[in-house]
Every structure is written in structure tokens, then in C-alpha cells.
Amino acid sequence: MNKTYELSSIMFKDYPDCVNISQLQQMLGIKRTKAYELVKKGNINAKKLGKDYKISKLNVIAFILGEEQI
């Protein structure tokens, strides 16, 4: 996870620490259905608050690197 923290200041620096599905789509260059699929299947850890998902930017980076997510 240390590598993930190091890269968080470089990768996706224009995104907030906690992103939504729309921002996840932009970060990964994927369609909305794929973003929901990744979250619902647990490939990217997220929390559902009301109707929305909140995803840690660190989890997105860890997913890309194939590392353990928080």
C-alpha cells in the first residue's frame, strides 16, 4: 500500500480523495455500466451512501496496480 500512497500525489491529482461513479469512469476511461460492475462485484472497494457510491482514490490506484485495497 506504500506505493499506492506515494503515487496518490501524482496520479489523479486533480481528483478529490473520494470520488463518485462518474469520476471513476473518467479516471479509468470506462463506461458507466463497467464502473458499476467493478464496484458491485467488489473489484474496487466502495461504500454506498444513500443512492451514491463513494470510492477512495487510493482504492482506484491500488486496483490499477493490482495491490490490496483499503
Sequence and secondary structure as in RCSB ss.txt:
>XXXX:A:sequence
MNKTYELSSIMFKDYPDCVNISQLQQMLGIKRTKAYELVKKGNINAKKLGKDYKISKLNVIAFILGEEQI
>XXXX:A:secstr
 HHHHHHHTTTTTTS SEE HHHHHHHHT  HHHHHHHHHTTSS  EEETTEEEEEHHHHHHHHHT    
